[in-house]
Amino acid sequence: MPENISTSAKTRSLLIIVLAIAVCIEVLSNTFLLHKGNLYWVPFSYFAAGLLIALIPLFKPAPGNIKSGITKLNISRIYSLLFFIALVIFMVIRARELFLENPVDYKYADMLPVIQVMCERFIHHQPVYAPIGEIWEGIQPIYLPVLWLSYLPAVLFGVDIRWMSVLFLIVTCFLILKPYKSHALSVVLLWAPLSIVIIYIFYFGYNTIILTEEAPVILFHVLLGYALIKKKPVFIGITLSLCLLSRYIITMWVPCMLIYMFISGNRKAVWKIMISSAVCVGVLMFISGAIYHIDLFIHLPSAYIDSLYLPENINTHNGIISSGLSFAKFIAYEDLGTLTKLLPWICLTSGLFTILAAYIFKLRNISTFLLSSLKIYLVTFFALISIPYPYLFFTCTFFSLVIFEEYLNRQYNLKPAVAKT
């Protein structure tokens, strides 16, 4: 699927339709189909849709604008802005209801209570990573610095820290919709999948909002997607550091990205990315105090594997696995530790394979390739994760919306074909 081979106008329209369908299938697989429970084919639909979303943008579109014939650009912006405002109002009203009905309590889930204590300690210049005696008789904080620092403003202003999660999702929706520059095509095709995932999160999968810290992770990976689109090395470096210091997900993709950019002749950009990312990581690690607890983070993977086999966790994990989106449900439980150990190397292999494919097919658009490569990496990672908590998969789903929006934008803004005389 080399980008130097153009597609015809009819094929281009067909690709847009297929991509839109793939995005909707992925969104539905991660929301209402998953909510239906125990549908064994859903992981396959999620995986296949994710691969299609990654591969379709690699086709180079034929010259010529897509004339949607729906509305003028200014009207489209108004529609997009109204839709965004409606989403914000819905999220705020529904979040307020959820927060009143479900106060923060570590007995239901300890993630946010632990983060709140870490923020309070940081404000009062206390050891952030010391065990927390008031939660489970001394739980050890393990969160990476950017993850808990993301909730610091809420603690500073004395509001429910979960409002930060709502804010992060609002910013994510704004970045995807881009109401300040929307065109008719994106207004029509983006509203459906985005509405589905937001309505599901706030009405059915609301544990994502009331119990978990996933919203900043989603936002940072969306920001990374737009940094890749903008081709700004420093911006890429900063967003990489935000992603790496909130979750380990893309650890094995980063070297693949740098290798590809280096062999593509973007050596200055590689150095800028590495330096900006290293500086950002160093500053955040030092400010948060996490730099003094590197051993804690190094041992997290082995601690995760140990937790798989604790007798009190097995029944809960089996329930999550059987109803989840991961292929772990097709693997014997005693082999999950081996799967967890192999996962980073499988993901690294997928990243290196995409580089080889880019070289063979001479893919020239670096930002498009990197978006597709990262999507393939994310699909592989989540397809093989041992304990597939449903909220974890929203990062991959929102990243698909970034790819979809960028693909629509590229189609809409193509220069018209020049007639030969």
N, C-alpha and C positions, 0 to 999 in steps of 0.2 A: 504494500500500500504506500508506495513512495509519493511524496508530496510534489514531485516534479511531473507526475502524471495527472492531468486535469480530468475532471469529471464533466459530463455534459450537463446542460441546464436541467434536463428531466431527471438525471441521476442525482443532481444536487438536491432537488426538491424531495426525491425519494429518501435520500440520506437524512434530511431534516426530519421527515416523518418517522423513519426508523429510530433515529436518535431520540425523538420526543417519546415514542412508545417505550424505548428502553429505559429512559429516565422514569417514566410513570411506573413501569414494572418494578424497577429497583425501589422506588419510593413505596409502592404498595406492598412489596415483599418485606420491607423494613417496618411497616406500620400495620395496616389492617389485616393482611394475610398472615402476618406473624401473630397478631392478636387473636386470630381465629384458633390458633393452637394446633400443634402436632400434625402439620402438613409437611410431609417429608420431602416434597419436591420444592418447597420454598427456598431452601439454601441454593439449589441449582438455578432457580429463576433469578435469584439475587446475584449469583456469581456470573451467570451468562449475560445478564443485563449490564453488569459492571464492566465486563470485558468489551461489550459493544460500545458502551459510552467512551471507553478509552480508545478504541480503534477507529471509529467513524471519523473523528476530527482529523485523522492523518491523511484522509483523502483531500487533495488540493481541489478547491472549487473552480468551476469554469468562470471566465470573466462575465461580468454583467450583474447589475443589481437585481435583487428580488423585490418586485413591486407587489407589496401585500394587498394594496387596494383597500385597506381597511380604514385607515385614518391618516391624517397628516401627523407629522412628528410632534408638533406642539400639543395636539389633542392627545396623542399617545402618552406624552409626559404627564398630562393632567390625569389621565386614567391610571397610569402607574402610580402617581403620587397619591391619588385617592385610595387605591388598593393598599398601598403601604400604610397609609394612615389608618385604614380600617383594620389591618393586621395588628398594628400597634395598640389600638384601642381594645381589640379583642384580647391580646396577650396581657395587657395591664389589668383589665377587669377580671379575667379568668385567674390570673396569678394572685390577685388580691383575695379572691374566694378561696383558692387552694391554700394560701399561706395562713388564712384565718382558721381553716378547718384542720390544718396539719402543722402544728408548731414544730420547730426544730427540736429533735430529741434523739440523743445518741442510741437510745434503746431500739429505735426503728432503723436507723442507719447512722453510722458514726462519722462518715466522711466530712460533712459540713460542720458538725460540732468540733471536730478536730481542727479543721481549717480555721474556724472562728477563734479557738484558743491560740493557735499559732499566730494569728494576726494580732490578737490582744497582747501576747507576749512580745511581739516585735515592737508594738507601740510603746510598751512599758520597759523596753530594753532588757527583757528577760530571755533566758536561753530558749530559743524557738523549738529546738529539736529534743528537748528533754522529755522524758515520759510524762504523760498527762494522768495524774493520779485520780482525778475525778471522773475519768471515762474508762470503764472496764478495769478499774483498779490498777491503772498504769499503762495505758496503751502507748506504743511508740509511734510518734509522728513520722511518716515516711514520704510525705508529699514533696515533689520537686518545687523549687522556689517560685517559679512563675505561676504555678497553679494556685498556691495559697495567697501570693501577693495580689492576684487578680481580684480577690475579695476584700482587700484592705480598705478601699474607700467606704464600703458599707459599714465596716466596723468603726472606722474613724467618725462617721456621721451618726452612728448608733441606730442604723436601720437593719431590717432583716437582710442577712447577707444573700439570700436567694434573689433579691431584686437585682443583684449583679448578674445573675444567670439570665434573667429576663432582658436586661440591658444588652448583654452579649448577643442574645438571639435577635434582638431588634437591629443591632448594628450588622449582624450577619445578613438579615433579610434586606437591609438597605444596600449592602454591597452587591447582593445578587440582583436585586431589582433595578438598581441605579435609576431611580425615578427622575433624576436631573438630566438624563440623556437617553431615556428609553425610546424605542421605536415600536411600531405596531406589532411586529413579529414577536418580539420578546414579551410584550404585554399579554398577548394571546396565549403563547406557549409556556410561559413561566408560571403564570398564576395558578394553574391546576396542580402541578407537583408541589409547589411551595405551600399552597393552601392545605393540601393533604397532610404534609409532614408537620406543619404548625398546628393544625387542628388536632391531629393525633397526639402530639406531644402534650398539649394543654388539656385534652379531654380524656385520653385513654392511657397514654404513656407518661402521665404527669409525674411519675417518680423521677424522671429526668430533671424536672424542675425543683421538686420539693425535697429530694433526697440526695441528688448527685451533684458533682462538680464538673459535668461534661461540657457545659456551655462555653467556657473559655477555650477549651481544647478545639471545639468546632470552629470558633471564630479565628483562632490562630492558624488553623490549616486553610481556612478560606482566604485569610490574608496572604498566606504563602502562595496560594494559587494566583492571586492577583499580582503578587510580586513577580512571579514567573512570567505572567502576561506582559507586565510593564517592562521587563528586562532591565530592572534597576538592581545592579549587584549589591549595593549597600542595603537596599530594602529587602532583597532576598536573604542576605546574611542575618539581618535583624529578625525577620520572621522565622527563619530556620532556628534561631536561638530560642525564640518564644515557643515554638513547637517542641523542640528537644527538651526544654526545661519545664514542660507541662506534662508530656507523655513521651515514652520511649519509641513510639510507633515507627517513626521514619528514620531511626538511627542507621539502618543498613541501606537506606535509599540515598542518603547524603553522599557517601563516597562514590556511588554510581553516577549521581548528578555531576559531581566535580570531575570525574574521569571523562564523561561525555563532553562536557564543556571544554575541558583541556584539549582533547583530541580534535575538537571541532575548531580549534584556533582561538578560543576565547580565554586566553591565559590571563590577561589582565583582570577580566571579570572574575575568574576563579580566585585570584589573590585577594581581590576586594571582598568577595563573599567570605572567604576564610578569615580575613582580618576583622571585618565588621562583626562576624558571628563570634569569633574568639573574644573580642573586646566586650561584646554584649553579654556573653556567657560569663566571662570573668567578673564583670561589674555586678551582675545579678547574683552570682554565687557568693561574692564577697559581702554585698549589702544584706543579703538574707541570712548570712551565717552558714549557708549550706556547704560552703567550701571546706568547713571543718568536719563535715560528716560524709565525705565522699565514700567512705567504706560502707556506710549504711545503704547508699544507692547501688553500690557494686553488688551487694549481697541480696538485693531485692529479687532478682530472678530465681535464685535458689530458695529463698523464703517462699516465693510464690509456688514453686513446685512442692515444697514441703507441706504447704497449706492444702494442696489438692488431696493429700492422703490422710488428713486429720479425720478421725471417725465422725466427729460432729459436723463436718462439712460435706461428706459424701452424698447424703440424701439430697441436700439443697443443690449441690452442683449437678447431680443427675437430672433434677427437675429443670434447671436452667439449660443444660445441654440438650435435653430431649425436645425442648420447645424453641431452641435458638436457631440462628442463621448459620452457625458454623458446621463444617463437615465433621466436627468432633463427635457428633452423635453416631457416626458410622465407625467409630474407633473404640476399642475396648477401654474401659476406664483406667485400667492399670497401665495403659500405654500413653496416657495423657502427659505424663512427665517427659517421656521421650519426645513426643510431639512438641512440647514447649521448648525443649532444648534444640530441636531441629528448626523451629520456626524462623529464627533470625537468619539462618544459613539458607533456608528455602527462599526467603524474601530477598536476600542478597543475590541469589542465583537468578531470581526473576528480574531484578534490576540489571544485572550484567547481561542477561539474555536480551533485554530491550535495547541495550547499547549495541549488541551484535546485530540485531535486526535493523537498527538505525544505520549502521555502517553498510550492511548488505544492500538495503533499499535506498540508501543515500537520502535520508530524510533531512531536509534543509531548514525547516522552520524550527528553531531551537525551542522556543517557548511552547509551541504546540506539542512537540515531542516530549518535553519535560512534564507537561500536564498529563499527557497520556501515560508516560512512564510511571509517574507517581500514582495515577489512578490504578494501573495494573498492580503496582506494589501494594496499595491499600486493599484492593480486592483480595489479593493473595493472603495478606496478613490476617484480615478479618475472617476469611473463609476457613482458616486453620487455627484460629485462636481456641485455646482449650476450654475456657469458661466464657461463653458468648453472652455476657450481660447485654440485654437489648439496647440500652442507651449508648453503648460503645460504638454501634454501627452508624449513628447519625453523623459522625465526622465524615465517613466515606460517602454518605448520601448527600450531604450538603456540598461536598467537593464536586460531586457530579453536577450539581446545579451551577457551580462556577464554570465547569467545562461547557455545559449546555448554553449558558448565557454568552460565553465568549464565542462559541461556534456560531450562534445566531448573529452576534455582532459582526463577525467576519463576513458572513453571507450577505448581510444587509449593506455593508459599507464597501463592497467590491466595486472597483472601477468598471464602467461599462466597456464591453468589447469594442475595439476600434475596427470599423469596417474597412476592408481592403479595397483599394481603387485600382 
